[in-house]
Amino acid sequence: MGDQRTVLLGVTGGIAAYKSAELVRALQADGHAVQAVLTKAATKFITPLTIASLTGNKVITDLFDDSSPDETLHSAIAHIDVAQRADVLLVAPATADMLAKFALGLADDFLSTAHLAFRGPLVLAPAMNTNMWEHPATRENLAALRTRGARIVEPGVGELACGTVGSGRLAELDDIVDAVRSALNSEGDLRDECVLVTAGPTREALDPVRYISNRSSGRMGFALANEAARRGARVILVAGPVTQPTPPGCERIDVESAAEMHRAVLQHLGEASFAVMAAAVADYRPEQQAASKLKKRDGLPKLSLEETPDILQSAAAHKGGRVLVGFAAETDDLEANGRRKLQSKGCDLMVANPVGGATGFDSELNQGMLLAADGSTQRLAPMSKAEMAGRILDEAIRLRKRMAA
Ligand code: CTP
């Protein structure tokens, strides 16, 4: 097969390692070649011979073999070469320990070294005891890896080897194979494109120390910028005041108010083939901004508000051939309100999110609906914002192809 791609499969030392034999089969059935790397601990759960027999490739177990230094050096170089030529790095099962190593950038065994040397997409399927999965250290490591664009195939809930029932069970093999396929399919599909993303809240000043704002953390917009850059786009990220680190390769323009964001968007819209307006722009601002701090002794201030410019609508007025994506945060009637907003704002795709609950504002997860102007509707179950970013970009790319056809 000319377009066969190679999955570098890292297997780490958890009981779910026994499932890696089936996983190899499932990846092969999906058309991929598999090169496996087993950590030392993984070899206690499944033998390299089992995996080598299935993959047809020698299994990499570690960098050094004391018996024959020359042979070891030769094979280590060959192995690194294999690792670098792979198309995707999948770690399944990924232990809490390996997630921690990846998050920190340690390189003290073959797999963690390959992770640092590898430039392609990373898919992680964690499996561990529930308490380890829920531990803040693991949560923080996962958040760091997600921010860097790793795809996490969330573990399921079920009976665990330790006898308890909870989350931490390796995801279904089909879901892991799907994540690998989508990571491979999306590689480079935004090359030669420019994506303008707005993210975060805006702040509307009352006086030099006080402002009106909202709960947006910027995570969704930053996940979109990160994913677009990973897919090869030039990314212009117009960010309100947030604490998120700039995703690798993005050109970031920091703004504070809706008026500043409006200016930055109109200035750069002409360069963009996609504009994704994920910012939670304040709808109102104080009509007057006091030049000096309002003093209590002067009595209650009379606040009168005015509307901020609608950035999405202004972008729609200059839409041209670009794909315009808006967001609708709704407490009620998600689909109906989302569709109405899609039309009134004049965009190609509306991402409708329910407000409240465990997803959305200031959360790591998001859910909702993708409502496209061509009538297509997709429901998205709760998922990481990185994954949601991938789904939104997939849909935006589909619409662009349709517009070009
Ligand atoms: N938006 C914008 N400029 C504004 C307000 C909103 O560009 N001044 C954009 C947001 O970035 C988002 C979309 O419009 O992509 C929808 O935001 P939302 O607050 O849900 O819409 P509103 O028009 O403010 O509607 P609502 O009456 O529900 O507040």
Boltz pocket constraint, residues with backbone or C-beta under 6 A from the ligand:
constraints:
  - pocket:
      binder: B
      contacts: [[A, 258], [A, 277], [A, 278], [A, 279], [A, 280], [A, 281], [A, 282], [A, 283], [A, 308], [A, 309], [A, 310], [A, 311], [A, 312], [A, 313], [A, 325], [A, 326], [A, 327], [A, 328], [A, 329], [A, 341], [A, 345]]
      max_distance: 6.0
